[in-house]
């Protein structure tokens, strides 16, 4: 059996008008910038947004559509849920957050997972903290800007309006965030309440048309640690909903549109279906370097003379656990986006991609990494991971 030539009937990004990329096209067009390649979001064209003086985009990391739809019944967020849109591929923070910051998906920004191999550094890098995977060495220098990895300007530099970002204090002035926040004023916060208070303050102080991008990571962190269906995550969702209710009460008459969405959803992993590369030495010996990508979607760099061994092992020993693809096929089938590719896209996804099936994760460890503890995971192509909510609140 050879790698799949076509992608199965799983959820794939809807770049034609139904994804977070198209949402950013609508927001950009409402403020004077027309996106290349990507049409506006079908359910929220720019004409709908232009009537408001303040547009707030609140990204709740990890908040999937199916969670709001099924677990959030009775909540205010659920009451303002208009529908679902898709994330990008892979459905993960490192690929999706750059969409909110640049307006473009991995096809253009070239960032393909939490761990991405960068020829520029000769290393696998954790993109958002901007450190090497092995040893977690920082990559920031006076001569290198993370924007050089993407060939993209921040969206804030492209749109014609006053821009703000409301970010956690530990992220706000990080190398990556500073690089992609030029053109906006950064407002750091420490708590959920402080984030919402900052958004309210900016709305109240508006003197001209403005765009506010706010990001909340707490839901994602709890889902990773305890699982998406845990009581801890549900209690946290209720806290977010309560703050959303306070926001609704205080923005009436302010000519504001609040949009709530996410970068990806979640599934809980099955510890009995974890593929540890250390348990598969015959597979490991075919690889040129550690895995990159995500626990639910792994990019493999395979020795040229061991490709048949690699394919045979995956299709034999891992049958029923993963689907095997030539990575170039995923580019050709527009999983990463539409239009002209980032010049390094193919180099950053290896020769092969392993897509994990339900409950499965694919993991390896490099020197210095601790034990694997995450219960909640993402990055795959299931509905739970790929669909995110589109929630609106007009005031």
Buried (B, 14 or more C-beta within 10 A) or exposed (E): EEBBEEBEEBBBBBBEBBBBBBBBBBBBBBBEBEBEBBBBBBBBBBEBBBEBBBBBBBBBBBBBBBBBBEBBEEBBBBBBBEBBBBBBBBBBBBBBBBBBBBBBBBBBBBBBBBBBBBEEEEBBBBBBBBBBBBEEEEBBEEEBBBBEBBBBBBBBBBBEBBBBBBBBEEBBEBBBBBBBBBBBBBBBBEEBEBBBBBBBEBBEEBEEBBBBBBBBBBBBBBBBBBBBBBEEBBEBBEEBBBBBBBBBEBBEEBBBBBBBBBBBBBBBBEEEBBBEBEEBEEBBEBBEBBBBBBBBBBBBBBEEEBBEBBBEBBBEEBEEBBBBBBBBBBBEBBBBBBBEBBEBBBBBBBBBBBBBBEBBBBBBBBEEBEEBEBBBBBBBBBBBBBBBBBBBBBB
